[in-house]
Amino acid sequence: MWNTRSNLAITLGISLAMLLWGVNNVAIRFMVQNWPPMFTAVTRMMCISAILLAVLRWTRWLGEPKKLSRELHWEIWRKAGTWQACFVVLFSYALVYTTAARVGLFLAASPVWAVLLELKSEGRRSRKYFAACLAGIGVGILLLPALDKAGGDIRGDLLALGSTLAWVMFGRQCKGLGKHLSGVEVTGHTMWRAALLMSPWALYEAATRPMIATPWLFTVQSYCIVFGGVIAFSLHYHALRFWPMSRVFLWGNLLPITTMAAAWFILDEAVSATFWISITLVATAVAIGQKVTPTKS
């Protein structure tokens, strides 16, 4: 039965996921400047799956694992795995050509696509559209003056825009899988399949591009695996089990905020004066979106 405590726990969980992903975007940007993008993504995803599936198999810390039916096995391959692979390819190469903060701003458009694609919306539709529009204004205010000299180009922008569409389609598949599997199981079963689909490209990159192996790079990759992968994705999928997709994706508007904050703190990138205006608008949009009545699983 839905209760206030459960709602608060999911709110805190999705907030933490946005914070971890903000730092993760900066970390991946750093990685793809030093390692081949697909090799970096595939090794990261394989490790995430291995950790989650091992914990599910040998312990009960994350719940009782469920046996996959033949239909569900194929559905993960055909739908969730394929869309996740598309998202990772677009996202990784977007970070090659532009900054993490700029990509984060494009990902903040995800709630708009989620609202438009959600045919049977719960709660007041006008409120959800208003929240999405308000967040879009906040993102626009942040984008225009703050990133004029950020080094992005049209290739990165188009790839980032494509990644937002793939991310929403991936989220729709995960919501459907959430009826049968926990968020942790969705993460574990989907990640290695998507990674396998991308592995030929990753192997080609590894064979044709030089790689730098330093302790610092392995440390950053480890953060992406554990915090930006295992923990953040599990929290995100858990929220999709109980909330409408548009409500969960509305929290994606916090990504440019957490990403830019991480870039400022880690890379010492300057924060524009309009940053704080954008924070106010985005936070207001998230608060309005939270008034939509949650669904029961």
Secondary structure, DSSP 4 states (H G I P E B T S, - for coil): ---HHHHHHHHHHHHHHHHHHHHHHHHHHHHHTTS-HHHHHHHHHHHHHHHHHHHHHH-STT----PPPHHHHHHIIIIIIHHHHHHHHHHHHHHHHS-HHHHHHHHTTHHHHHHHH-SS--S-HHHHHHHHHHHHHHHHHHHHHHSTTS---HHHHHHHHHHHHHHHHHHHHHHHHTTTS-HHHHHHHHHHHHHHHHHHHHHHHHHHS-----HHHHHHHHHHHIIIIIIHHHHHHHHHHHS-HHHHHHGGGGHHHHHHHHHHHHH-----TTHHHHHHHHHHHHHHHTTSPPPP-
